[in-house]
C-alpha cells in the first residue's frame, strides 16, 4: 500500500530532511511515526500525499508512483487518503456539517449522497448534536473530531494524522487516539505522527522512529524483499 525505497529529500542549501528511508506500510496497519521535533515526520507524511517529491528514491502509494505521477493526478491520490493536522485547519466561516461536506462537494457528489455520508460520519465521531455549530463554538477536542470526520468522510484507504493530539490535554488526547483505533478497526490504515511517547507506550502497534531524517526503528520486518512493480501493485490494490 505504502512503499518507500531509498527515499532522500535534500532541500536548497543542502539540508537533508530525509536520508535513504526504506519501509513498507500494509493495508489496515496502525503505525506510530515518532521522533523529536525536526526529525522529518511531517516531511515523510508530505511524501505520502505527494506534496513533496523525493530528491532520490521512490514512493508508491495506492497505485501512484512518485517518479511518474502527474500534477493532475495528485487530487485523485489524495481522495484515497485522509489527512489530519495538529492545528485542525477548519473553515471558520462554515459550521460543522459544512466543514465535513466540503470534501465531498468539491468532487461534485450529489447533495443527497453528501448529506447521507456527512450525517453518518458525524454520528460515528460523536458530533451529530454539533452539526450546526461553528469552529469557535467547539472545544479543541471537538474541533479535532470535526477534522477527523472530514478526513474519513470519503472512506479513505489510509488516514495520516500529523500530531493530532499535540494541542490537547491528556484526557482528550486519549479520546482522539481511541477514535483513531476505531477507524483502524474498520480496515483503514492509520499512520499517526506523535512525539508523545507516554500516550503510545501501552500499545502494541509498530513504531517507525526517525532521527534527523534517518530511520532508526521500524523497518526490519516491513521492507519487502523487492520493490513491487507498479502494475502488480495496482492489480493487487484492485483485488482488495
mmCIF file of the C-alpha atoms, coordinates in Angstrom:
data_MODEL
# 
_entry.id   MODEL 
# 
loop_
_atom_site.group_PDB 
_atom_site.id 
_atom_site.type_symbol 
_atom_site.label_atom_id 
_atom_site.label_alt_id 
_atom_site.label_comp_id 
_atom_site.label_asym_id 
_atom_site.label_entity_id 
_atom_site.label_seq_id 
_atom_site.pdbx_PDB_ins_code 
_atom_site.Cartn_x 
_atom_site.Cartn_y 
_atom_site.Cartn_z 
_atom_site.occupancy 
_atom_site.B_iso_or_equiv 
_atom_site.pdbx_formal_charge 
_atom_site.auth_seq_id 
_atom_site.auth_comp_id 
_atom_site.auth_asym_id 
_atom_site.auth_atom_id 
_atom_site.pdbx_PDB_model_num 
ATOM 1   C CA . UNK A 1 1   ? 0.000   0.000  0.000   1.00 0.00 ? 1   UNK A CA 1 
ATOM 2   C CA . UNK A 1 2   ? 2.705   2.494  1.002   1.00 0.00 ? 2   UNK A CA 1 
ATOM 3   C CA . UNK A 1 3   ? 6.280   1.800  -0.120  1.00 0.00 ? 3   UNK A CA 1 
ATOM 4   C CA . UNK A 1 4   ? 9.376   3.916  0.434   1.00 0.00 ? 4   UNK A CA 1 
ATOM 5   C CA . UNK A 1 5   ? 12.609  2.768  -1.245  1.00 0.00 ? 5   UNK A CA 1 
ATOM 6   C CA . UNK A 1 6   ? 15.858  4.621  -0.502  1.00 0.00 ? 6   UNK A CA 1 
ATOM 7   C CA . UNK A 1 7   ? 13.986  7.917  -0.230  1.00 0.00 ? 7   UNK A CA 1 
ATOM 8   C CA . UNK A 1 8   ? 16.080  11.021 0.446   1.00 0.00 ? 8   UNK A CA 1 
ATOM 9   C CA . UNK A 1 9   ? 14.933  14.630 0.463   1.00 0.00 ? 9   UNK A CA 1 
ATOM 10  C CA . UNK A 1 10  ? 17.516  17.399 0.214   1.00 0.00 ? 10  UNK A CA 1 
ATOM 11  C CA . UNK A 1 11  ? 16.337  20.999 0.233   1.00 0.00 ? 11  UNK A CA 1 
ATOM 12  C CA . UNK A 1 12  ? 18.037  24.009 -1.274  1.00 0.00 ? 12  UNK A CA 1 
ATOM 13  C CA . UNK A 1 13  ? 21.131  24.826 0.733   1.00 0.00 ? 13  UNK A CA 1 
ATOM 14  C CA . UNK A 1 14  ? 21.917  21.165 1.310   1.00 0.00 ? 14  UNK A CA 1 
ATOM 15  C CA . UNK A 1 15  ? 19.613  20.442 4.264   1.00 0.00 ? 15  UNK A CA 1 
ATOM 16  C CA . UNK A 1 16  ? 18.887  16.708 4.237   1.00 0.00 ? 16  UNK A CA 1 
ATOM 17  C CA . UNK A 1 17  ? 15.377  16.242 5.667   1.00 0.00 ? 17  UNK A CA 1 
ATOM 18  C CA . UNK A 1 18  ? 15.130  12.514 4.843   1.00 0.00 ? 18  UNK A CA 1 
ATOM 19  C CA . UNK A 1 19  ? 18.042  10.146 4.364   1.00 0.00 ? 19  UNK A CA 1 
ATOM 20  C CA . UNK A 1 20  ? 17.669  6.864  2.461   1.00 0.00 ? 20  UNK A CA 1 
ATOM 21  C CA . UNK A 1 21  ? 14.378  5.706  4.028   1.00 0.00 ? 21  UNK A CA 1 
ATOM 22  C CA . UNK A 1 22  ? 13.075  2.258  3.101   1.00 0.00 ? 22  UNK A CA 1 
ATOM 23  C CA . UNK A 1 23  ? 9.944   0.778  4.669   1.00 0.00 ? 23  UNK A CA 1 
ATOM 24  C CA . UNK A 1 24  ? 6.512   -0.632 3.864   1.00 0.00 ? 24  UNK A CA 1 
ATOM 25  C CA . UNK A 1 25  ? 3.125   0.003  5.470   1.00 0.00 ? 25  UNK A CA 1 
ATOM 26  C CA . UNK A 1 26  ? 0.499   -2.629 4.758   1.00 0.00 ? 26  UNK A CA 1 
ATOM 27  C CA . UNK A 1 27  ? -3.246  -2.292 4.392   1.00 0.00 ? 27  UNK A CA 1 
ATOM 28  C CA . UNK A 1 28  ? -5.102  -1.909 7.727   1.00 0.00 ? 28  UNK A CA 1 
ATOM 29  C CA . UNK A 1 29  ? -1.918  -1.395 9.775   1.00 0.00 ? 29  UNK A CA 1 
ATOM 30  C CA . UNK A 1 30  ? -1.739  1.090  12.634  1.00 0.00 ? 30  UNK A CA 1 
ATOM 31  C CA . UNK A 1 31  ? 1.696   2.691  12.730  1.00 0.00 ? 31  UNK A CA 1 
ATOM 32  C CA . UNK A 1 32  ? 3.187   5.299  15.043  1.00 0.00 ? 32  UNK A CA 1 
ATOM 33  C CA . UNK A 1 33  ? 5.648   7.724  13.450  1.00 0.00 ? 33  UNK A CA 1 
ATOM 34  C CA . UNK A 1 34  ? 7.881   9.158  16.165  1.00 0.00 ? 34  UNK A CA 1 
ATOM 35  C CA . UNK A 1 35  ? 10.945  11.324 16.595  1.00 0.00 ? 35  UNK A CA 1 
ATOM 36  C CA . UNK A 1 36  ? 11.960  14.642 18.066  1.00 0.00 ? 36  UNK A CA 1 
ATOM 37  C CA . UNK A 1 37  ? 10.834  17.934 16.567  1.00 0.00 ? 37  UNK A CA 1 
ATOM 38  C CA . UNK A 1 38  ? 12.650  18.350 13.261  1.00 0.00 ? 38  UNK A CA 1 
ATOM 39  C CA . UNK A 1 39  ? 13.259  14.619 12.839  1.00 0.00 ? 39  UNK A CA 1 
ATOM 40  C CA . UNK A 1 40  ? 11.425  14.551 9.499   1.00 0.00 ? 40  UNK A CA 1 
ATOM 41  C CA . UNK A 1 41  ? 7.966   13.236 10.444  1.00 0.00 ? 41  UNK A CA 1 
ATOM 42  C CA . UNK A 1 42  ? 5.965   15.900 8.609   1.00 0.00 ? 42  UNK A CA 1 
ATOM 43  C CA . UNK A 1 43  ? 8.266   15.715 5.581   1.00 0.00 ? 43  UNK A CA 1 
ATOM 44  C CA . UNK A 1 44  ? 7.723   11.951 5.441   1.00 0.00 ? 44  UNK A CA 1 
ATOM 45  C CA . UNK A 1 45  ? 3.939   12.399 5.542   1.00 0.00 ? 45  UNK A CA 1 
ATOM 46  C CA . UNK A 1 46  ? 4.123   15.005 2.775   1.00 0.00 ? 46  UNK A CA 1 
ATOM 47  C CA . UNK A 1 47  ? 5.838   12.394 0.611   1.00 0.00 ? 47  UNK A CA 1 
ATOM 48  C CA . UNK A 1 48  ? 2.914   10.014 1.177   1.00 0.00 ? 48  UNK A CA 1 
ATOM 49  C CA . UNK A 1 49  ? 0.347   12.508 -0.133  1.00 0.00 ? 49  UNK A CA 1 
ATOM 50  C CA . UNK A 1 50  ? 2.968   13.735 -2.615  1.00 0.00 ? 50  UNK A CA 1 
ATOM 51  C CA . UNK A 1 51  ? 3.077   17.373 -1.672  1.00 0.00 ? 51  UNK A CA 1 
ATOM 52  C CA . UNK A 1 52  ? 6.826   16.725 -1.689  1.00 0.00 ? 52  UNK A CA 1 
ATOM 53  C CA . UNK A 1 53  ? 8.805   14.570 -4.128  1.00 0.00 ? 53  UNK A CA 1 
ATOM 54  C CA . UNK A 1 54  ? 11.977  12.653 -3.260  1.00 0.00 ? 54  UNK A CA 1 
ATOM 55  C CA . UNK A 1 55  ? 15.331  14.056 -4.332  1.00 0.00 ? 55  UNK A CA 1 
ATOM 56  C CA . UNK A 1 56  ? 16.353  10.428 -4.800  1.00 0.00 ? 56  UNK A CA 1 
ATOM 57  C CA . UNK A 1 57  ? 14.458  7.179  -4.324  1.00 0.00 ? 57  UNK A CA 1 
ATOM 58  C CA . UNK A 1 58  ? 10.878  6.182  -4.918  1.00 0.00 ? 58  UNK A CA 1 
ATOM 59  C CA . UNK A 1 59  ? 7.496   6.316  -3.169  1.00 0.00 ? 59  UNK A CA 1 
ATOM 60  C CA . UNK A 1 60  ? 4.432   4.282  -4.139  1.00 0.00 ? 60  UNK A CA 1 
ATOM 61  C CA . UNK A 1 61  ? 1.047   4.967  -2.563  1.00 0.00 ? 61  UNK A CA 1 
ATOM 62  C CA . UNK A 1 62  ? -2.286  3.410  -3.568  1.00 0.00 ? 62  UNK A CA 1 
ATOM 63  C CA . UNK A 1 63  ? -1.014  2.626  -7.047  1.00 0.00 ? 63  UNK A CA 1 
ATOM 64  C CA . UNK A 1 64  ? 0.624   6.027  -7.664  1.00 0.00 ? 64  UNK A CA 1 
ATOM 65  C CA . UNK A 1 65  ? 4.385   6.373  -8.155  1.00 0.00 ? 65  UNK A CA 1 
ATOM 66  C CA . UNK A 1 66  ? 6.376   9.475  -7.174  1.00 0.00 ? 66  UNK A CA 1 
ATOM 67  C CA . UNK A 1 67  ? 8.526   9.081  -10.283 1.00 0.00 ? 67  UNK A CA 1 
ATOM 68  C CA . UNK A 1 68  ? 5.657   9.301  -12.742 1.00 0.00 ? 68  UNK A CA 1 
ATOM 69  C CA . UNK A 1 69  ? 2.645   10.922 -11.058 1.00 0.00 ? 69  UNK A CA 1 
ATOM 70  C CA . UNK A 1 70  ? 1.319   13.998 -12.842 1.00 0.00 ? 70  UNK A CA 1 
ATOM 71  C CA . UNK A 1 71  ? 0.133   17.090 -11.011 1.00 0.00 ? 71  UNK A CA 1 
ATOM 72  C CA . UNK A 1 72  ? -3.341  16.451 -12.423 1.00 0.00 ? 72  UNK A CA 1 
ATOM 73  C CA . UNK A 1 73  ? -3.359  13.005 -10.752 1.00 0.00 ? 73  UNK A CA 1 
ATOM 74  C CA . UNK A 1 74  ? -2.445  14.187 -7.247  1.00 0.00 ? 74  UNK A CA 1 
ATOM 75  C CA . UNK A 1 75  ? -6.011  15.179 -6.268  1.00 0.00 ? 75  UNK A CA 1 
ATOM 76  C CA . UNK A 1 76  ? -7.137  11.634 -7.108  1.00 0.00 ? 76  UNK A CA 1 
ATOM 77  C CA . UNK A 1 77  ? -4.412  10.169 -4.890  1.00 0.00 ? 77  UNK A CA 1 
ATOM 78  C CA . UNK A 1 78  ? -5.439  12.480 -2.045  1.00 0.00 ? 78  UNK A CA 1 
ATOM 79  C CA . UNK A 1 79  ? -9.043  11.318 -2.307  1.00 0.00 ? 79  UNK A CA 1 
ATOM 80  C CA . UNK A 1 80  ? -7.732  7.912  -1.230  1.00 0.00 ? 80  UNK A CA 1 
ATOM 81  C CA . UNK A 1 81  ? -6.113  9.492  1.828   1.00 0.00 ? 81  UNK A CA 1 
ATOM 82  C CA . UNK A 1 82  ? -7.475  11.315 4.853   1.00 0.00 ? 82  UNK A CA 1 
ATOM 83  C CA . UNK A 1 83  ? -5.173  13.904 6.399   1.00 0.00 ? 83  UNK A CA 1 
ATOM 84  C CA . UNK A 1 84  ? -5.458  15.382 9.902   1.00 0.00 ? 84  UNK A CA 1 
ATOM 85  C CA . UNK A 1 85  ? -3.249  18.165 11.248  1.00 0.00 ? 85  UNK A CA 1 
ATOM 86  C CA . UNK A 1 86  ? -2.386  19.386 14.734  1.00 0.00 ? 86  UNK A CA 1 
ATOM 87  C CA . UNK A 1 87  ? -3.945  22.803 14.068  1.00 0.00 ? 87  UNK A CA 1 
ATOM 88  C CA . UNK A 1 88  ? -7.283  21.374 12.779  1.00 0.00 ? 88  UNK A CA 1 
ATOM 89  C CA . UNK A 1 89  ? -7.438  23.660 9.669   1.00 0.00 ? 89  UNK A CA 1 
ATOM 90  C CA . UNK A 1 90  ? -11.195 24.061 9.788   1.00 0.00 ? 90  UNK A CA 1 
ATOM 91  C CA . UNK A 1 91  ? -13.081 26.693 7.803   1.00 0.00 ? 91  UNK A CA 1 
ATOM 92  C CA . UNK A 1 92  ? -14.122 29.199 10.463  1.00 0.00 ? 92  UNK A CA 1 
ATOM 93  C CA . UNK A 1 93  ? -16.957 30.682 8.394   1.00 0.00 ? 93  UNK A CA 1 
ATOM 94  C CA . UNK A 1 94  ? -18.671 27.281 7.970   1.00 0.00 ? 94  UNK A CA 1 
ATOM 95  C CA . UNK A 1 95  ? -20.426 25.112 10.505  1.00 0.00 ? 95  UNK A CA 1 
ATOM 96  C CA . UNK A 1 96  ? -19.537 21.535 11.377  1.00 0.00 ? 96  UNK A CA 1 
ATOM 97  C CA . UNK A 1 97  ? -21.738 20.000 8.687   1.00 0.00 ? 97  UNK A CA 1 
ATOM 98  C CA . UNK A 1 98  ? -20.360 22.324 6.001   1.00 0.00 ? 98  UNK A CA 1 
ATOM 99  C CA . UNK A 1 99  ? -16.742 21.688 7.026   1.00 0.00 ? 99  UNK A CA 1 
ATOM 100 C CA . UNK A 1 100 ? -17.198 17.956 6.641   1.00 0.00 ? 100 UNK A CA 1 
ATOM 101 C CA . UNK A 1 101 ? -19.304 18.241 3.478   1.00 0.00 ? 101 UNK A CA 1 
ATOM 102 C CA . UNK A 1 102 ? -16.739 20.465 1.758   1.00 0.00 ? 102 UNK A CA 1 
ATOM 103 C CA . UNK A 1 103 ? -14.508 17.498 0.894   1.00 0.00 ? 103 UNK A CA 1 
ATOM 104 C CA . UNK A 1 104 ? -17.370 15.758 -0.904  1.00 0.00 ? 104 UNK A CA 1 
ATOM 105 C CA . UNK A 1 105 ? -18.829 18.790 -2.639  1.00 0.00 ? 105 UNK A CA 1 
ATOM 106 C CA . UNK A 1 106 ? -15.573 19.643 -4.393  1.00 0.00 ? 106 UNK A CA 1 
ATOM 107 C CA . UNK A 1 107 ? -15.772 16.236 -6.089  1.00 0.00 ? 107 UNK A CA 1 
ATOM 108 C CA . UNK A 1 108 ? -19.216 17.045 -7.496  1.00 0.00 ? 108 UNK A CA 1 
ATOM 109 C CA . UNK A 1 109 ? -21.087 14.495 -5.405  1.00 0.00 ? 109 UNK A CA 1 
ATOM 110 C CA . UNK A 1 110 ? -24.877 14.788 -5.383  1.00 0.00 ? 110 UNK A CA 1 
ATOM 111 C CA . UNK A 1 111 ? -26.257 16.618 -2.370  1.00 0.00 ? 111 UNK A CA 1 
ATOM 112 C CA . UNK A 1 112 ? -28.394 13.690 -1.218  1.00 0.00 ? 112 UNK A CA 1 
ATOM 113 C CA . UNK A 1 113 ? -25.288 11.489 -1.044  1.00 0.00 ? 113 UNK A CA 1 
ATOM 114 C CA . UNK A 1 114 ? -23.309 14.280 0.629   1.00 0.00 ? 114 UNK A CA 1 
ATOM 115 C CA . UNK A 1 115 ? -25.904 14.515 3.407   1.00 0.00 ? 115 UNK A CA 1 
ATOM 116 C CA . UNK A 1 116 ? -26.012 10.740 3.879   1.00 0.00 ? 116 UNK A CA 1 
ATOM 117 C CA . UNK A 1 117 ? -22.248 10.460 4.212   1.00 0.00 ? 117 UNK A CA 1 
ATOM 118 C CA . UNK A 1 118 ? -21.823 13.524 6.412   1.00 0.00 ? 118 UNK A CA 1 
ATOM 119 C CA . UNK A 1 119 ? -24.539 12.560 8.903   1.00 0.00 ? 119 UNK A CA 1 
ATOM 120 C CA . UNK A 1 120 ? -23.141 9.042  9.053   1.00 0.00 ? 120 UNK A CA 1 
ATOM 121 C CA . UNK A 1 121 ? -19.612 10.189 9.882   1.00 0.00 ? 121 UNK A CA 1 
ATOM 122 C CA . UNK A 1 122 ? -20.820 12.808 12.365  1.00 0.00 ? 122 UNK A CA 1 
ATOM 123 C CA . UNK A 1 123 ? -22.659 10.051 14.229  1.00 0.00 ? 123 UNK A CA 1 
ATOM 124 C CA . UNK A 1 124 ? -19.545 7.863  14.198  1.00 0.00 ? 124 UNK A CA 1 
ATOM 125 C CA . UNK A 1 125 ? -17.414 10.652 15.651  1.00 0.00 ? 125 UNK A CA 1 
ATOM 126 C CA . UNK A 1 126 ? -19.995 11.716 18.232  1.00 0.00 ? 126 UNK A CA 1 
ATOM 127 C CA . UNK A 1 127 ? -20.742 15.084 16.637  1.00 0.00 ? 127 UNK A CA 1 
ATOM 128 C CA . UNK A 1 128 ? -24.343 14.784 15.430  1.00 0.00 ? 128 UNK A CA 1 
ATOM 129 C CA . UNK A 1 129 ? -25.555 17.251 18.041  1.00 0.00 ? 129 UNK A CA 1 
ATOM 130 C CA . UNK A 1 130 ? -22.919 19.790 16.964  1.00 0.00 ? 130 UNK A CA 1 
ATOM 131 C CA . UNK A 1 131 ? -23.648 19.842 13.219  1.00 0.00 ? 131 UNK A CA 1 
ATOM 132 C CA . UNK A 1 132 ? -24.830 23.488 13.244  1.00 0.00 ? 132 UNK A CA 1 
ATOM 133 C CA . UNK A 1 133 ? -22.037 24.806 15.465  1.00 0.00 ? 133 UNK A CA 1 
ATOM 134 C CA . UNK A 1 134 ? -19.117 26.819 14.119  1.00 0.00 ? 134 UNK A CA 1 
ATOM 135 C CA . UNK A 1 135 ? -15.474 26.016 14.998  1.00 0.00 ? 135 UNK A CA 1 
ATOM 136 C CA . UNK A 1 136 ? -15.221 28.863 17.519  1.00 0.00 ? 136 UNK A CA 1 
ATOM 137 C CA . UNK A 1 137 ? -18.122 27.304 19.419  1.00 0.00 ? 137 UNK A CA 1 
ATOM 138 C CA . UNK A 1 138 ? -16.287 23.996 19.881  1.00 0.00 ? 138 UNK A CA 1 
ATOM 139 C CA . UNK A 1 139 ? -13.636 22.749 22.286  1.00 0.00 ? 139 UNK A CA 1 
ATOM 140 C CA . UNK A 1 140 ? -10.233 21.720 20.962  1.00 0.00 ? 140 UNK A CA 1 
ATOM 141 C CA . UNK A 1 141 ? -11.161 18.055 21.142  1.00 0.00 ? 141 UNK A CA 1 
ATOM 142 C CA . UNK A 1 142 ? -14.399 18.660 19.270  1.00 0.00 ? 142 UNK A CA 1 
ATOM 143 C CA . UNK A 1 143 ? -12.567 20.612 16.576  1.00 0.00 ? 143 UNK A CA 1 
ATOM 144 C CA . UNK A 1 144 ? -10.144 17.720 16.113  1.00 0.00 ? 144 UNK A CA 1 
ATOM 145 C CA . UNK A 1 145 ? -13.096 15.322 15.832  1.00 0.00 ? 145 UNK A CA 1 
ATOM 146 C CA . UNK A 1 146 ? -14.501 17.526 13.060  1.00 0.00 ? 146 UNK A CA 1 
ATOM 147 C CA . UNK A 1 147 ? -11.137 17.400 11.321  1.00 0.00 ? 147 UNK A CA 1 
ATOM 148 C CA . UNK A 1 148 ? -11.120 13.609 11.613  1.00 0.00 ? 148 UNK A CA 1 
ATOM 149 C CA . UNK A 1 149 ? -14.711 13.377 10.356  1.00 0.00 ? 149 UNK A CA 1 
ATOM 150 C CA . UNK A 1 150 ? -13.745 15.480 7.346   1.00 0.00 ? 150 UNK A CA 1 
ATOM 151 C CA . UNK A 1 151 ? -10.728 13.248 6.732   1.00 0.00 ? 151 UNK A CA 1 
ATOM 152 C CA . UNK A 1 152 ? -12.697 9.980  6.757   1.00 0.00 ? 152 UNK A CA 1 
ATOM 153 C CA . UNK A 1 153 ? -15.977 11.072 5.126   1.00 0.00 ? 153 UNK A CA 1 
ATOM 154 C CA . UNK A 1 154 ? -14.733 9.876  1.743   1.00 0.00 ? 154 UNK A CA 1 
ATOM 155 C CA . UNK A 1 155 ? -13.816 6.456  3.209   1.00 0.00 ? 155 UNK A CA 1 
ATOM 156 C CA . UNK A 1 156 ? -10.075 6.715  2.525   1.00 0.00 ? 156 UNK A CA 1 
ATOM 157 C CA . UNK A 1 157 ? -7.685  3.813  2.319   1.00 0.00 ? 157 UNK A CA 1 
ATOM 158 C CA . UNK A 1 158 ? -5.347  5.479  4.787   1.00 0.00 ? 158 UNK A CA 1 
ATOM 159 C CA . UNK A 1 159 ? -5.577  8.175  7.444   1.00 0.00 ? 159 UNK A CA 1 
ATOM 160 C CA . UNK A 1 160 ? -2.477  10.300 8.057   1.00 0.00 ? 160 UNK A CA 1 
ATOM 161 C CA . UNK A 1 161 ? -2.565  12.103 11.397  1.00 0.00 ? 161 UNK A CA 1 
ATOM 162 C CA . UNK A 1 162 ? 0.216   14.643 11.971  1.00 0.00 ? 162 UNK A CA 1 
ATOM 163 C CA . UNK A 1 163 ? 0.464   15.254 15.746  1.00 0.00 ? 163 UNK A CA 1 
ATOM 164 C CA . UNK A 1 164 ? -3.351  15.064 16.123  1.00 0.00 ? 164 UNK A CA 1 
ATOM 165 C CA . UNK A 1 165 ? -3.150  15.296 19.929  1.00 0.00 ? 165 UNK A CA 1 
ATOM 166 C CA . UNK A 1 166 ? -0.401  17.915 20.127  1.00 0.00 ? 166 UNK A CA 1 
ATOM 167 C CA . UNK A 1 167 ? -2.689  20.744 21.273  1.00 0.00 ? 167 UNK A CA 1 
ATOM 168 C CA . UNK A 1 168 ? -4.934  18.648 23.532  1.00 0.00 ? 168 UNK A CA 1 
ATOM 169 C CA . UNK A 1 169 ? -4.838  17.642 27.186  1.00 0.00 ? 169 UNK A CA 1 
ATOM 170 C CA . UNK A 1 170 ? -4.193  14.046 28.262  1.00 0.00 ? 170 UNK A CA 1 
ATOM 171 C CA . UNK A 1 171 ? -7.837  13.034 28.644  1.00 0.00 ? 171 UNK A CA 1 
ATOM 172 C CA . UNK A 1 172 ? -8.901  14.406 25.257  1.00 0.00 ? 172 UNK A CA 1 
ATOM 173 C CA . UNK A 1 173 ? -5.734  13.032 23.630  1.00 0.00 ? 173 UNK A CA 1 
ATOM 174 C CA . UNK A 1 174 ? -6.711  9.541  24.771  1.00 0.00 ? 174 UNK A CA 1 
ATOM 175 C CA . UNK A 1 175 ? -10.232 10.014 23.376  1.00 0.00 ? 175 UNK A CA 1 
ATOM 176 C CA . UNK A 1 176 ? -8.857  11.100 19.999  1.00 0.00 ? 176 UNK A CA 1 
ATOM 177 C CA . UNK A 1 177 ? -6.446  8.163  19.956  1.00 0.00 ? 177 UNK A CA 1 
ATOM 178 C CA . UNK A 1 178 ? -9.294  5.754  20.734  1.00 0.00 ? 178 UNK A CA 1 
ATOM 179 C CA . UNK A 1 179 ? -11.239 7.233  17.808  1.00 0.00 ? 179 UNK A CA 1 
ATOM 180 C CA . UNK A 1 180 ? -8.253  6.564  15.526  1.00 0.00 ? 180 UNK A CA 1 
ATOM 181 C CA . UNK A 1 181 ? -8.175  2.983  16.797  1.00 0.00 ? 181 UNK A CA 1 
ATOM 182 C CA . UNK A 1 182 ? -11.853 2.598  15.919  1.00 0.00 ? 182 UNK A CA 1 
ATOM 183 C CA . UNK A 1 183 ? -11.215 3.921  12.406  1.00 0.00 ? 183 UNK A CA 1 
ATOM 184 C CA . UNK A 1 184 ? -8.346  1.449  12.044  1.00 0.00 ? 184 UNK A CA 1 
ATOM 185 C CA . UNK A 1 185 ? -10.661 -1.391 13.134  1.00 0.00 ? 185 UNK A CA 1 
ATOM 186 C CA . UNK A 1 186 ? -12.782 -0.680 10.035  1.00 0.00 ? 186 UNK A CA 1 
ATOM 187 C CA . UNK A 1 187 ? -9.797  -1.643 7.862   1.00 0.00 ? 187 UNK A CA 1 
ATOM 188 C CA . UNK A 1 188 ? -8.350  1.832  7.340   1.00 0.00 ? 188 UNK A CA 1 
ATOM 189 C CA . UNK A 1 189 ? -4.574  2.151  7.552   1.00 0.00 ? 189 UNK A CA 1 
ATOM 190 C CA . UNK A 1 190 ? -3.599  4.738  10.174  1.00 0.00 ? 190 UNK A CA 1 
ATOM 191 C CA . UNK A 1 191 ? -0.225  6.476  10.410  1.00 0.00 ? 191 UNK A CA 1 
ATOM 192 C CA . UNK A 1 192 ? -0.070  8.694  13.479  1.00 0.00 ? 192 UNK A CA 1 
ATOM 193 C CA . UNK A 1 193 ? 2.882   11.051 13.894  1.00 0.00 ? 193 UNK A CA 1 
ATOM 194 C CA . UNK A 1 194 ? 3.484   11.919 17.532  1.00 0.00 ? 194 UNK A CA 1 
ATOM 195 C CA . UNK A 1 195 ? 6.229   12.824 19.980  1.00 0.00 ? 195 UNK A CA 1 
ATOM 196 C CA . UNK A 1 196 ? 4.036   11.761 22.937  1.00 0.00 ? 196 UNK A CA 1 
ATOM 197 C CA . UNK A 1 197 ? 5.770   8.516  23.919  1.00 0.00 ? 197 UNK A CA 1 
ATOM 198 C CA . UNK A 1 198 ? 3.710   8.207  27.103  1.00 0.00 ? 198 UNK A CA 1 
ATOM 199 C CA . UNK A 1 199 ? 0.494   8.065  25.049  1.00 0.00 ? 199 UNK A CA 1 
ATOM 200 C CA . UNK A 1 200 ? 1.699   5.310  22.737  1.00 0.00 ? 200 UNK A CA 1 
ATOM 201 C CA . UNK A 1 201 ? 3.764   3.243  25.201  1.00 0.00 ? 201 UNK A CA 1 
ATOM 202 C CA . UNK A 1 202 ? 0.929   0.878  26.301  1.00 0.00 ? 202 UNK A CA 1 
ATOM 203 C CA . UNK A 1 203 ? 0.003   -0.143 22.760  1.00 0.00 ? 203 UNK A CA 1 
ATOM 204 C CA . UNK A 1 204 ? 1.489   -2.921 20.589  1.00 0.00 ? 204 UNK A CA 1 
ATOM 205 C CA . UNK A 1 205 ? 1.450   -1.062 17.273  1.00 0.00 ? 205 UNK A CA 1 
ATOM 206 C CA . UNK A 1 206 ? 4.571   -0.791 15.168  1.00 0.00 ? 206 UNK A CA 1 
ATOM 207 C CA . UNK A 1 207 ? 6.742   2.274  15.674  1.00 0.00 ? 207 UNK A CA 1 
ATOM 208 C CA . UNK A 1 208 ? 8.671   3.964  12.874  1.00 0.00 ? 208 UNK A CA 1 
ATOM 209 C CA . UNK A 1 209 ? 11.189  6.262  14.531  1.00 0.00 ? 209 UNK A CA 1 
ATOM 210 C CA . UNK A 1 210 ? 13.171  8.988  12.810  1.00 0.00 ? 210 UNK A CA 1 
ATOM 211 C CA . UNK A 1 211 ? 16.226  10.894 13.950  1.00 0.00 ? 211 UNK A CA 1 
ATOM 212 C CA . UNK A 1 212 ? 17.478  13.761 11.767  1.00 0.00 ? 212 UNK A CA 1 
ATOM 213 C CA . UNK A 1 213 ? 15.763  12.223 8.757   1.00 0.00 ? 213 UNK A CA 1 
ATOM 214 C CA . UNK A 1 214 ? 17.219  8.750  9.287   1.00 0.00 ? 214 UNK A CA 1 
ATOM 215 C CA . UNK A 1 215 ? 15.133  5.676  10.051  1.00 0.00 ? 215 UNK A CA 1 
ATOM 216 C CA . UNK A 1 216 ? 16.391  4.239  13.343  1.00 0.00 ? 216 UNK A CA 1 
ATOM 217 C CA . UNK A 1 217 ? 13.494  1.909  14.176  1.00 0.00 ? 217 UNK A CA 1 
ATOM 218 C CA . UNK A 1 218 ? 10.623  0.205  12.417  1.00 0.00 ? 218 UNK A CA 1 
ATOM 219 C CA . UNK A 1 219 ? 11.886  -1.080 9.074   1.00 0.00 ? 219 UNK A CA 1 
ATOM 220 C CA . UNK A 1 220 ? 13.320  -4.529 9.807   1.00 0.00 ? 220 UNK A CA 1 
ATOM 221 C CA . UNK A 1 221 ? 10.106  -6.539 9.483   1.00 0.00 ? 221 UNK A CA 1 
ATOM 222 C CA . UNK A 1 222 ? 8.426   -4.306 6.952   1.00 0.00 ? 222 UNK A CA 1 
ATOM 223 C CA . UNK A 1 223 ? 10.760  -3.755 3.990   1.00 0.00 ? 223 UNK A CA 1 
ATOM 224 C CA . UNK A 1 224 ? 9.726   -6.144 1.262   1.00 0.00 ? 224 UNK A CA 1 
ATOM 225 C CA . UNK A 1 225 ? 12.400  -8.265 -0.460  1.00 0.00 ? 225 UNK A CA 1 
ATOM 226 C CA . UNK A 1 226 ? 11.819  -6.342 -3.676  1.00 0.00 ? 226 UNK A CA 1 
ATOM 227 C CA . UNK A 1 227 ? 10.086  -3.126 -4.638  1.00 0.00 ? 227 UNK A CA 1 
ATOM 228 C CA . UNK A 1 228 ? 6.788   -4.107 -6.201  1.00 0.00 ? 228 UNK A CA 1 
ATOM 229 C CA . UNK A 1 229 ? 6.276   -3.377 -9.868  1.00 0.00 ? 229 UNK A CA 1 
ATOM 230 C CA . UNK A 1 230 ? 3.663   -0.635 -10.204 1.00 0.00 ? 230 UNK A CA 1 
ATOM 231 C CA . UNK A 1 231 ? 1.379   -2.716 -12.466 1.00 0.00 ? 231 UNK A CA 1 
ATOM 232 C CA . UNK A 1 232 ? 1.392   -5.576 -9.964  1.00 0.00 ? 232 UNK A CA 1 
ATOM 233 C CA . UNK A 1 233 ? 0.668   -3.109 -7.166  1.00 0.00 ? 233 UNK A CA 1 
ATOM 234 C CA . UNK A 1 234 ? -2.349  -1.704 -8.994  1.00 0.00 ? 234 UNK A CA 1 
ATOM 235 C CA . UNK A 1 235 ? -3.679  -5.186 -9.726  1.00 0.00 ? 235 UNK A CA 1 
ATOM 236 C CA . UNK A 1 236 ? -3.286  -6.153 -6.057  1.00 0.00 ? 236 UNK A CA 1 
ATOM 237 C CA . UNK A 1 237 ? -4.991  -2.943 -4.932  1.00 0.00 ? 237 UNK A CA 1 
ATOM 238 C CA . UNK A 1 238 ? -7.922  -3.527 -7.267  1.00 0.00 ? 238 UNK A CA 1 
ATOM 239 C CA . UNK A 1 239 ? -8.410  -7.022 -5.860  1.00 0.00 ? 239 UNK A CA 1 
ATOM 240 C CA . UNK A 1 240 ? -8.768  -5.839 -2.252  1.00 0.00 ? 240 UNK A CA 1 
# 
